[in-house]
Amino acid sequence: MSELQSTFALIKSKAEARQSDLEQTLTVAEKFWDNVNSVSATLKELQDNVTNAEPPGLEVDSLHVQQDVLEVLFSWL
């Protein structure tokens, strides 16, 4: 009977340790996916900005305005 109790205690201890490890892993995984979703949203926003941007200007003043706009966009990164 004592051997059975010892085996049970060992299994219980290992199961509790595994549960703790899995809970820690879940916390890290949730943070990871939050970061992935944030990066994906930022990339989508940048892609939309590039897609909707006006074509390059042919005049110097137009080029300077577009350059200023792009500098503001990239300063967010």
PyMOL Python script that loads the backbone (N, CA, C, O; Angstrom):
from pymol import cmd

cmd.read_pdbstr("""\
ATOM      1  N   MET A   1       0.811  -1.191   0.000  1.00  0.00           N
ATOM      2  CA  MET A   1       0.000   0.000   0.000  1.00  0.00           C
ATOM      3  C   MET A   1       0.862   1.266   0.000  1.00  0.00           C
ATOM      4  O   MET A   1       0.528   2.250  -0.660  1.00  0.00           O
ATOM      5  N   SER A   2       1.953   1.234   0.732  1.00  0.00           N
ATOM      6  CA  SER A   2       2.819   2.417   0.783  1.00  0.00           C
ATOM      7  C   SER A   2       3.460   2.682  -0.577  1.00  0.00           C
ATOM      8  O   SER A   2       3.695   3.836  -0.936  1.00  0.00           O
ATOM      9  N   GLU A   3       3.740   1.633  -1.329  1.00  0.00           N
ATOM     10  CA  GLU A   3       4.318   1.818  -2.662  1.00  0.00           C
ATOM     11  C   GLU A   3       3.302   2.506  -3.577  1.00  0.00           C
ATOM     12  O   GLU A   3       3.675   3.355  -4.387  1.00  0.00           O
ATOM     13  N   LEU A   4       2.052   2.153  -3.457  1.00  0.00           N
ATOM     14  CA  LEU A   4       0.990   2.752  -4.254  1.00  0.00           C
ATOM     15  C   LEU A   4       0.833   4.227  -3.891  1.00  0.00           C
ATOM     16  O   LEU A   4       0.672   5.071  -4.774  1.00  0.00           O
ATOM     17  N   GLN A   5       0.878   4.537  -2.604  1.00  0.00           N
ATOM     18  CA  GLN A   5       0.777   5.926  -2.154  1.00  0.00           C
ATOM     19  C   GLN A   5       1.978   6.736  -2.648  1.00  0.00           C
ATOM     20  O   GLN A   5       1.827   7.892  -3.043  1.00  0.00           O
ATOM     21  N   SER A   6       3.142   6.144  -2.626  1.00  0.00           N
ATOM     22  CA  SER A   6       4.355   6.810  -3.098  1.00  0.00           C
ATOM     23  C   SER A   6       4.270   7.100  -4.596  1.00  0.00           C
ATOM     24  O   SER A   6       4.635   8.183  -5.054  1.00  0.00           O
ATOM     25  N   THR A   7       3.786   6.120  -5.341  1.00  0.00           N
ATOM     26  CA  THR A   7       3.635   6.302  -6.789  1.00  0.00           C
ATOM     27  C   THR A   7       2.602   7.387  -7.083  1.00  0.00           C
ATOM     28  O   THR A   7       2.801   8.227  -7.960  1.00  0.00           O
ATOM     29  N   PHE A   8       1.490   7.359  -6.334  1.00  0.00           N
ATOM     30  CA  PHE A   8       0.465   8.374  -6.509  1.00  0.00           C
ATOM     31  C   PHE A   8       1.010   9.767  -6.214  1.00  0.00           C
ATOM     32  O   PHE A   8       0.752  10.707  -6.967  1.00  0.00           O
ATOM     33  N   ALA A   9       1.754   9.906  -5.136  1.00  0.00           N
ATOM     34  CA  ALA A   9       2.332  11.201  -4.763  1.00  0.00           C
ATOM     35  C   ALA A   9       3.292  11.695  -5.848  1.00  0.00           C
ATOM     36  O   ALA A   9       3.311  12.885  -6.164  1.00  0.00           O
ATOM     37  N   LEU A  10       4.079  10.798  -6.411  1.00  0.00           N
ATOM     38  CA  LEU A  10       5.006  11.166  -7.481  1.00  0.00           C
ATOM     39  C   LEU A  10       4.250  11.631  -8.722  1.00  0.00           C
ATOM     40  O   LEU A  10       4.599  12.651  -9.317  1.00  0.00           O
ATOM     41  N   ILE A  11       3.224  10.894  -9.112  1.00  0.00           N
ATOM     42  CA  ILE A  11       2.420  11.259 -10.289  1.00  0.00           C
ATOM     43  C   ILE A  11       1.726  12.595 -10.060  1.00  0.00           C
ATOM     44  O   ILE A  11       1.683  13.441 -10.954  1.00  0.00           O
ATOM     45  N   LYS A  12       1.184  12.781  -8.861  1.00  0.00           N
ATOM     46  CA  LYS A  12       0.506  14.037  -8.545  1.00  0.00           C
ATOM     47  C   LYS A  12       1.484  15.207  -8.611  1.00  0.00           C
ATOM     48  O   LYS A  12       1.159  16.260  -9.159  1.00  0.00           O
ATOM     49  N   SER A  13       2.660  15.027  -8.064  1.00  0.00           N
ATOM     50  CA  SER A  13       3.680  16.074  -8.067  1.00  0.00           C
ATOM     51  C   SER A  13       4.078  16.449  -9.490  1.00  0.00           C
ATOM     52  O   SER A  13       4.174  17.631  -9.821  1.00  0.00           O
ATOM     53  N   LYS A  14       4.307  15.451 -10.325  1.00  0.00           N
ATOM     54  CA  LYS A  14       4.699  15.706 -11.713  1.00  0.00           C
ATOM     55  C   LYS A  14       3.561  16.349 -12.509  1.00  0.00           C
ATOM     56  O   LYS A  14       3.807  17.200 -13.364  1.00  0.00           O
ATOM     57  N   ALA A  15       2.329  15.951 -12.233  1.00  0.00           N
ATOM     58  CA  ALA A  15       1.172  16.540 -12.918  1.00  0.00           C
ATOM     59  C   ALA A  15       1.022  18.015 -12.536  1.00  0.00           C
ATOM     60  O   ALA A  15       0.716  18.848 -13.389  1.00  0.00           O
ATOM     61  N   GLU A  16       1.234  18.336 -11.271  1.00  0.00           N
ATOM     62  CA  GLU A  16       1.150  19.728 -10.823  1.00  0.00           C
ATOM     63  C   GLU A  16       2.260  20.570 -11.450  1.00  0.00           C
ATOM     64  O   GLU A  16       2.029  21.711 -11.849  1.00  0.00           O
ATOM     65  N   ALA A  17       3.459  20.005 -11.534  1.00  0.00           N
ATOM     66  CA  ALA A  17       4.568  20.726 -12.169  1.00  0.00           C
ATOM     67  C   ALA A  17       4.267  20.962 -13.648  1.00  0.00           C
ATOM     68  O   ALA A  17       4.541  22.042 -14.171  1.00  0.00           O
ATOM     69  N   ARG A  18       3.703  19.958 -14.325  1.00  0.00           N
ATOM     70  CA  ARG A  18       3.351  20.094 -15.739  1.00  0.00           C
ATOM     71  C   ARG A  18       2.272  21.156 -15.923  1.00  0.00           C
ATOM     72  O   ARG A  18       2.337  21.951 -16.861  1.00  0.00           O
ATOM     73  N   GLN A  19       1.287  21.174 -15.039  1.00  0.00           N
ATOM     74  CA  GLN A  19       0.230  22.178 -15.116  1.00  0.00           C
ATOM     75  C   GLN A  19       0.820  23.585 -14.973  1.00  0.00           C
ATOM     76  O   GLN A  19       0.449  24.499 -15.710  1.00  0.00           O
ATOM     77  N   SER A  20       1.723  23.745 -14.038  1.00  0.00           N
ATOM     78  CA  SER A  20       2.375  25.040 -13.841  1.00  0.00           C
ATOM     79  C   SER A  20       3.150  25.461 -15.096  1.00  0.00           C
ATOM     80  O   SER A  20       3.067  26.611 -15.526  1.00  0.00           O
ATOM     81  N   ASP A  21       3.900  24.522 -15.676  1.00  0.00           N
ATOM     82  CA  ASP A  21       4.649  24.818 -16.900  1.00  0.00           C
ATOM     83  C   ASP A  21       3.721  25.199 -18.054  1.00  0.00           C
ATOM     84  O   ASP A  21       4.014  26.122 -18.814  1.00  0.00           O
ATOM     85  N   LEU A  22       2.609  24.489 -18.178  1.00  0.00           N
ATOM     86  CA  LEU A  22       1.655  24.787 -19.250  1.00  0.00           C
ATOM     87  C   LEU A  22       0.997  26.153 -19.059  1.00  0.00           C
ATOM     88  O   LEU A  22       0.757  26.867 -20.032  1.00  0.00           O
ATOM     89  N   GLU A  23       0.708  26.513 -17.827  1.00  0.00           N
ATOM     90  CA  GLU A  23       0.118  27.825 -17.556  1.00  0.00           C
ATOM     91  C   GLU A  23       1.105  28.943 -17.892  1.00  0.00           C
ATOM     92  O   GLU A  23       0.715  29.974 -18.439  1.00  0.00           O
ATOM     93  N   GLN A  24       2.377  28.740 -17.567  1.00  0.00           N
ATOM     94  CA  GLN A  24       3.402  29.731 -17.915  1.00  0.00           C
ATOM     95  C   GLN A  24       3.552  29.841 -19.431  1.00  0.00           C
ATOM     96  O   GLN A  24       3.706  30.938 -19.968  1.00  0.00           O
ATOM     97  N   THR A  25       3.508  28.705 -20.110  1.00  0.00           N
ATOM     98  CA  THR A  25       3.613  28.688 -21.566  1.00  0.00           C
ATOM     99  C   THR A  25       2.428  29.402 -22.191  1.00  0.00           C
ATOM    100  O   THR A  25       2.591  30.132 -23.169  1.00  0.00           O
ATOM    101  N   LEU A  26       1.246  29.202 -21.644  1.00  0.00           N
ATOM    102  CA  LEU A  26       0.052  29.866 -22.153  1.00  0.00           C
ATOM    103  C   LEU A  26       0.178  31.379 -22.030  1.00  0.00           C
ATOM    104  O   LEU A  26      -0.204  32.108 -22.946  1.00  0.00           O
ATOM    105  N   THR A  27       0.703  31.852 -20.922  1.00  0.00           N
ATOM    106  CA  THR A  27       0.895  33.289 -20.730  1.00  0.00           C
ATOM    107  C   THR A  27       1.843  33.858 -21.789  1.00  0.00           C
ATOM    108  O   THR A  27       1.571  34.906 -22.373  1.00  0.00           O
ATOM    109  N   VAL A  28       2.941  33.170 -22.028  1.00  0.00           N
ATOM    110  CA  VAL A  28       3.904  33.619 -23.035  1.00  0.00           C
ATOM    111  C   VAL A  28       3.291  33.555 -24.434  1.00  0.00           C
ATOM    112  O   VAL A  28       3.501  34.457 -25.244  1.00  0.00           O
ATOM    113  N   ALA A  29       2.539  32.502 -24.717  1.00  0.00           N
ATOM    114  CA  ALA A  29       1.909  32.342 -26.028  1.00  0.00           C
ATOM    115  C   ALA A  29       0.888  33.449 -26.286  1.00  0.00           C
ATOM    116  O   ALA A  29       0.795  33.958 -27.402  1.00  0.00           O
ATOM    117  N   GLU A  30       0.129  33.820 -25.268  1.00  0.00           N
ATOM    118  CA  GLU A  30      -0.847  34.903 -25.434  1.00  0.00           C
ATOM    119  C   GLU A  30      -0.146  36.216 -25.763  1.00  0.00           C
ATOM    120  O   GLU A  30      -0.605  36.959 -26.629  1.00  0.00           O
ATOM    121  N   LYS A  31       0.957  36.510 -25.085  1.00  0.00           N
ATOM    122  CA  LYS A  31       1.722  37.728 -25.377  1.00  0.00           C
ATOM    123  C   LYS A  31       2.282  37.673 -26.794  1.00  0.00           C
ATOM    124  O   LYS A  31       2.260  38.671 -27.515  1.00  0.00           O
ATOM    125  N   PHE A  32       2.781  36.507 -27.191  1.00  0.00           N
ATOM    126  CA  PHE A  32       3.327  36.338 -28.534  1.00  0.00           C
ATOM    127  C   PHE A  32       2.266  36.656 -29.589  1.00  0.00           C
ATOM    128  O   PHE A  32       2.526  37.422 -30.517  1.00  0.00           O
ATOM    129  N   TRP A  33       1.071  36.072 -29.450  1.00  0.00           N
ATOM    130  CA  TRP A  33       0.027  36.282 -30.447  1.00  0.00           C
ATOM    131  C   TRP A  33      -0.488  37.713 -30.426  1.00  0.00           C
ATOM    132  O   TRP A  33      -0.883  38.233 -31.469  1.00  0.00           O
ATOM    133  N   ASP A  34      -0.494  38.361 -29.269  1.00  0.00           N
ATOM    134  CA  ASP A  34      -0.847  39.782 -29.227  1.00  0.00           C
ATOM    135  C   ASP A  34       0.154  40.598 -30.044  1.00  0.00           C
ATOM    136  O   ASP A  34      -0.231  41.496 -30.793  1.00  0.00           O
ATOM    137  N   ASN A  35       1.435  40.279 -29.895  1.00  0.00           N
ATOM    138  CA  ASN A  35       2.467  40.984 -30.656  1.00  0.00           C
ATOM    139  C   ASN A  35       2.368  40.693 -32.146  1.00  0.00           C
ATOM    140  O   ASN A  35       2.533  41.596 -32.967  1.00  0.00           O
ATOM    141  N   VAL A  36       2.099  39.445 -32.503  1.00  0.00           N
ATOM    142  CA  VAL A  36       1.940  39.086 -33.920  1.00  0.00           C
ATOM    143  C   VAL A  36       0.773  39.862 -34.527  1.00  0.00           C
ATOM    144  O   VAL A  36       0.891  40.391 -35.632  1.00  0.00           O
ATOM    145  N   ASN A  37      -0.334  39.932 -33.825  1.00  0.00           N
ATOM    146  CA  ASN A  37      -1.500  40.657 -34.329  1.00  0.00           C
ATOM    147  C   ASN A  37      -1.217  42.150 -34.451  1.00  0.00           C
ATOM    148  O   ASN A  37      -1.680  42.796 -35.391  1.00  0.00           O
ATOM    149  N   SER A  38      -0.468  42.693 -33.515  1.00  0.00           N
ATOM    150  CA  SER A  38      -0.102  44.107 -33.574  1.00  0.00           C
ATOM    151  C   SER A  38       0.795  44.399 -34.783  1.00  0.00           C
ATOM    152  O   SER A  38       0.590  45.383 -35.494  1.00  0.00           O
ATOM    153  N   VAL A  39       1.778  43.545 -35.003  1.00  0.00           N
ATOM    154  CA  VAL A  39       2.670  43.717 -36.152  1.00  0.00           C
ATOM    155  C   VAL A  39       1.892  43.554 -37.456  1.00  0.00           C
ATOM    156  O   VAL A  39       2.119  44.302 -38.407  1.00  0.00           O
ATOM    157  N   SER A  40       0.991  42.600 -37.507  1.00  0.00           N
ATOM    158  CA  SER A  40       0.181  42.386 -38.713  1.00  0.00           C
ATOM    159  C   SER A  40      -0.674  43.616 -39.014  1.00  0.00           C
ATOM    160  O   SER A  40      -0.791  44.025 -40.169  1.00  0.00           O
ATOM    161  N   ALA A  41      -1.263  44.200 -37.987  1.00  0.00           N
ATOM    162  CA  ALA A  41      -2.081  45.399 -38.181  1.00  0.00           C
ATOM    163  C   ALA A  41      -1.225  46.562 -38.673  1.00  0.00           C
ATOM    164  O   ALA A  41      -1.645  47.314 -39.552  1.00  0.00           O
ATOM    165  N   THR A  42      -0.036  46.712 -38.112  1.00  0.00           N
ATOM    166  CA  THR A  42       0.865  47.778 -38.546  1.00  0.00           C
ATOM    167  C   THR A  42       1.281  47.583 -39.996  1.00  0.00           C
ATOM    168  O   THR A  42       1.302  48.540 -40.771  1.00  0.00           O
ATOM    169  N   LEU A  43       1.615  46.347 -40.369  1.00  0.00           N
ATOM    170  CA  LEU A  43       1.994  46.060 -41.749  1.00  0.00           C
ATOM    171  C   LEU A  43       0.839  46.325 -42.709  1.00  0.00           C
ATOM    172  O   LEU A  43       1.045  46.855 -43.800  1.00  0.00           O
ATOM    173  N   LYS A  44      -0.373  45.958 -42.307  1.00  0.00           N
ATOM    174  CA  LYS A  44      -1.555  46.199 -43.141  1.00  0.00           C
ATOM    175  C   LYS A  44      -1.760  47.693 -43.336  1.00  0.00           C
ATOM    176  O   LYS A  44      -2.055  48.147 -44.442  1.00  0.00           O
ATOM    177  N   GLU A  45      -1.602  48.454 -42.261  1.00  0.00           N
ATOM    178  CA  GLU A  45      -1.754  49.904 -42.344  1.00  0.00           C
ATOM    179  C   GLU A  45      -0.706  50.509 -43.273  1.00  0.00           C
ATOM    180  O   GLU A  45      -1.022  51.377 -44.087  1.00  0.00           O
ATOM    181  N   LEU A  46       0.542  50.051 -43.151  1.00  0.00           N
ATOM    182  CA  LEU A  46       1.595  50.548 -44.036  1.00  0.00           C
ATOM    183  C   LEU A  46       1.323  50.172 -45.487  1.00  0.00           C
ATOM    184  O   LEU A  46       1.525  50.979 -46.394  1.00  0.00           O
ATOM    185  N   GLN A  47       0.862  48.943 -45.699  1.00  0.00           N
ATOM    186  CA  GLN A  47       0.544  48.503 -47.054  1.00  0.00           C
ATOM    187  C   GLN A  47      -0.573  49.364 -47.640  1.00  0.00           C
ATOM    188  O   GLN A  47      -0.499  49.762 -48.802  1.00  0.00           O
ATOM    189  N   ASP A  48      -1.597  49.652 -46.856  1.00  0.00           N
ATOM    190  CA  ASP A  48      -2.684  50.504 -47.334  1.00  0.00           C
ATOM    191  C   ASP A  48      -2.182  51.907 -47.664  1.00  0.00           C
ATOM    192  O   ASP A  48      -2.580  52.497 -48.669  1.00  0.00           O
ATOM    193  N   ASN A  49      -1.298  52.440 -46.804  1.00  0.00           N
ATOM    194  CA  ASN A  49      -0.747  53.771 -47.055  1.00  0.00           C
ATOM    195  C   ASN A  49       0.065  53.807 -48.340  1.00  0.00           C
ATOM    196  O   ASN A  49      -0.040  54.761 -49.109  1.00  0.00           O
ATOM    197  N   VAL A  50       0.867  52.790 -48.581  1.00  0.00           N
ATOM    198  CA  VAL A  50       1.686  52.739 -49.792  1.00  0.00           C
ATOM    199  C   VAL A  50       0.798  52.557 -51.019  1.00  0.00           C
ATOM    200  O   VAL A  50       1.012  53.195 -52.049  1.00  0.00           O
ATOM    201  N   THR A  51      -0.195  51.685 -50.902  1.00  0.00           N
ATOM    202  CA  THR A  51      -1.097  51.429 -52.029  1.00  0.00           C
ATOM    203  C   THR A  51      -1.891  52.671 -52.395  1.00  0.00           C
ATOM    204  O   THR A  51      -2.117  52.939 -53.574  1.00  0.00           O
ATOM    205  N   ASN A  52      -2.315  53.427 -51.396  1.00  0.00           N
ATOM    206  CA  ASN A  52      -3.157  54.602 -51.638  1.00  0.00           C
ATOM    207  C   ASN A  52      -2.350  55.878 -51.846  1.00  0.00           C
ATOM    208  O   ASN A  52      -2.931  56.947 -52.037  1.00  0.00           O
ATOM    209  N   ALA A  53      -1.041  55.788 -51.812  1.00  0.00           N
ATOM    210  CA  ALA A  53      -0.204  56.975 -51.985  1.00  0.00           C
ATOM    211  C   ALA A  53      -0.297  57.473 -53.430  1.00  0.00           C
ATOM    212  O   ALA A  53      -0.485  56.706 -54.375  1.00  0.00           O
ATOM    213  N   GLU A  54      -0.158  58.756 -53.549  1.00  0.00           N
ATOM    214  CA  GLU A  54      -0.156  59.347 -54.888  1.00  0.00           C
ATOM    215  C   GLU A  54       1.108  58.927 -55.620  1.00  0.00           C
ATOM    216  O   GLU A  54       2.136  58.669 -54.993  1.00  0.00           O
ATOM    217  N   PRO A  55       1.035  58.860 -56.948  1.00  0.00           N
ATOM    218  CA  PRO A  55       2.251  58.548 -57.700  1.00  0.00           C
ATOM    219  C   PRO A  55       3.282  59.655 -57.501  1.00  0.00           C
ATOM    220  O   PRO A  55       2.921  60.774 -57.137  1.00  0.00           O
ATOM    221  N   PRO A  56       4.550  59.360 -57.732  1.00  0.00           N
ATOM    222  CA  PRO A  56       5.591  60.376 -57.533  1.00  0.00           C
ATOM    223  C   PRO A  56       5.309  61.634 -58.347  1.00  0.00           C
ATOM    224  O   PRO A  56       4.881  61.576 -59.500  1.00  0.00           O
ATOM    225  N   GLY A  57       5.559  62.750 -57.717  1.00  0.00           N
ATOM    226  CA  GLY A  57       5.348  64.029 -58.399  1.00  0.00           C
ATOM    227  C   GLY A  57       6.452  64.307 -59.400  1.00  0.00           C
ATOM    228  O   GLY A  57       7.559  63.777 -59.305  1.00  0.00           O
ATOM    229  N   LEU A  58       6.120  65.146 -60.354  1.00  0.00           N
ATOM    230  CA  LEU A  58       7.105  65.499 -61.373  1.00  0.00           C
ATOM    231  C   LEU A  58       7.725  66.861 -61.114  1.00  0.00           C
ATOM    232  O   LEU A  58       8.685  67.252 -61.778  1.00  0.00           O
ATOM    233  N   GLU A  59       7.175  67.580 -60.146  1.00  0.00           N
ATOM    234  CA  GLU A  59       7.709  68.901 -59.831  1.00  0.00           C
ATOM    235  C   GLU A  59       8.430  68.830 -58.492  1.00  0.00           C
ATOM    236  O   GLU A  59       8.087  68.019 -57.631  1.00  0.00           O
ATOM    237  N   VAL A  60       9.423  69.678 -58.329  1.00  0.00           N
ATOM    238  CA  VAL A  60      10.244  69.674 -57.122  1.00  0.00           C
ATOM    239  C   VAL A  60       9.403  69.922 -55.880  1.00  0.00           C
ATOM    240  O   VAL A  60       9.580  69.233 -54.875  1.00  0.00           O
ATOM    241  N   ASP A  61       8.496  70.883 -55.922  1.00  0.00           N
ATOM    242  CA  ASP A  61       7.657  71.185 -54.756  1.00  0.00           C
ATOM    243  C   ASP A  61       6.790  69.991 -54.382  1.00  0.00           C
ATOM    244  O   ASP A  61       6.612  69.686 -53.203  1.00  0.00           O
ATOM    245  N   SER A  62       6.254  69.320 -55.394  1.00  0.00           N
ATOM    246  CA  SER A  62       5.425  68.138 -55.161  1.00  0.00           C
ATOM    247  C   SER A  62       6.250  67.025 -54.526  1.00  0.00           C
ATOM    248  O   SER A  62       5.766  66.332 -53.631  1.00  0.00           O
ATOM    249  N   LEU A  63       7.468  66.848 -54.970  1.00  0.00           N
ATOM    250  CA  LEU A  63       8.362  65.834 -54.400  1.00  0.00           C
ATOM    251  C   LEU A  63       8.664  66.121 -52.935  1.00  0.00           C
ATOM    252  O   LEU A  63       8.702  65.201 -52.119  1.00  0.00           O
ATOM    253  N   HIS A  64       8.880  67.387 -52.597  1.00  0.00           N
ATOM    254  CA  HIS A  64       9.175  67.748 -51.207  1.00  0.00           C
ATOM    255  C   HIS A  64       7.970  67.463 -50.306  1.00  0.00           C
ATOM    256  O   HIS A  64       8.140  66.985 -49.184  1.00  0.00           O
ATOM    257  N   VAL A  65       6.772  67.749 -50.779  1.00  0.00           N
ATOM    258  CA  VAL A  65       5.568  67.488 -49.992  1.00  0.00           C
ATOM    259  C   VAL A  65       5.431  65.989 -49.751  1.00  0.00           C
ATOM    260  O   VAL A  65       5.169  65.561 -48.627  1.00  0.00           O
ATOM    261  N   GLN A  66       5.606  65.191 -50.801  1.00  0.00           N
ATOM    262  CA  GLN A  66       5.502  63.742 -50.652  1.00  0.00           C
ATOM    263  C   GLN A  66       6.597  63.200 -49.727  1.00  0.00           C
ATOM    264  O   GLN A  66       6.354  62.286 -48.938  1.00  0.00           O
ATOM    265  N   GLN A  67       7.768  63.753 -49.826  1.00  0.00           N
ATOM    266  CA  GLN A  67       8.860  63.316 -48.957  1.00  0.00           C
ATOM    267  C   GLN A  67       8.532  63.620 -47.495  1.00  0.00           C
ATOM    268  O   GLN A  67       8.790  62.794 -46.619  1.00  0.00           O
ATOM    269  N   ASP A  68       7.969  64.789 -47.228  1.00  0.00           N
ATOM    270  CA  ASP A  68       7.578  65.142 -45.863  1.00  0.00           C
ATOM    271  C   ASP A  68       6.518  64.183 -45.317  1.00  0.00           C
ATOM    272  O   ASP A  68       6.586  63.764 -44.161  1.00  0.00           O
ATOM    273  N   VAL A  69       5.539  63.838 -46.159  1.00  0.00           N
ATOM    274  CA  VAL A  69       4.486  62.914 -45.741  1.00  0.00           C
ATOM    275  C   VAL A  69       5.084  61.547 -45.409  1.00  0.00           C
ATOM    276  O   VAL A  69       4.730  60.945 -44.395  1.00  0.00           O
ATOM    277  N   LEU A  70       5.983  61.058 -46.255  1.00  0.00           N
ATOM    278  CA  LEU A  70       6.603  59.751 -46.014  1.00  0.00           C
ATOM    279  C   LEU A  70       7.470  59.764 -44.751  1.00  0.00           C
ATOM    280  O   LEU A  70       7.521  58.776 -44.019  1.00  0.00           O
ATOM    281  N   GLU A  71       8.142  60.875 -44.503  1.00  0.00           N
ATOM    282  CA  GLU A  71       8.958  60.959 -43.287  1.00  0.00           C
ATOM    283  C   GLU A  71       8.087  60.876 -42.045  1.00  0.00           C
ATOM    284  O   GLU A  71       8.471  60.253 -41.055  1.00  0.00           O
ATOM    285  N   VAL A  72       6.912  61.502 -42.090  1.00  0.00           N
ATOM    286  CA  VAL A  72       5.991  61.431 -40.957  1.00  0.00           C
ATOM    287  C   VAL A  72       5.494  60.002 -40.775  1.00  0.00           C
ATOM    288  O   VAL A  72       5.422  59.505 -39.651  1.00  0.00           O
ATOM    289  N   LEU A  73       5.149  59.336 -41.888  1.00  0.00           N
ATOM    290  CA  LEU A  73       4.677  57.960 -41.802  1.00  0.00           C
ATOM    291  C   LEU A  73       5.748  57.042 -41.209  1.00  0.00           C
ATOM    292  O   LEU A  73       5.451  56.209 -40.353  1.00  0.00           O
ATOM    293  N   PHE A  74       6.988  57.196 -41.664  1.00  0.00           N
ATOM    294  CA  PHE A  74       8.048  56.310 -41.188  1.00  0.00           C
ATOM    295  C   PHE A  74       8.525  56.680 -39.790  1.00  0.00           C
ATOM    296  O   PHE A  74       9.172  55.869 -39.127  1.00  0.00           O
ATOM    297  N   SER A  75       8.222  57.870 -39.338  1.00  0.00           N
ATOM    298  CA  SER A  75       8.602  58.236 -37.960  1.00  0.00           C
ATOM    299  C   SER A  75       7.763  57.473 -36.944  1.00  0.00           C
ATOM    300  O   SER A  75       8.156  57.365 -35.783  1.00  0.00           O
ATOM    301  N   TRP A  76       6.601  56.937 -37.364  1.00  0.00           N
ATOM    302  CA  TRP A  76       5.753  56.151 -36.471  1.00  0.00           C
ATOM    303  C   TRP A  76       6.394  54.804 -36.170  1.00  0.00           C
ATOM    304  O   TRP A  76       6.092  54.180 -35.153  1.00  0.00           O
ATOM    305  N   LEU A  77       7.257  54.368 -37.032  1.00  0.00           N
ATOM    306  CA  LEU A  77       7.879  53.064 -36.823  1.00  0.00           C
ATOM    307  C   LEU A  77       8.952  53.248 -35.811  1.00  0.00           C
ATOM    308  O   LEU A  77       9.636  52.288 -35.455  1.00  0.00           O
TER     309      LEU A  77
END
""", "prot")
cmd.dss("prot")
cmd.show_as("cartoon", "prot")
cmd.util.cbc("prot")
cmd.orient("prot")
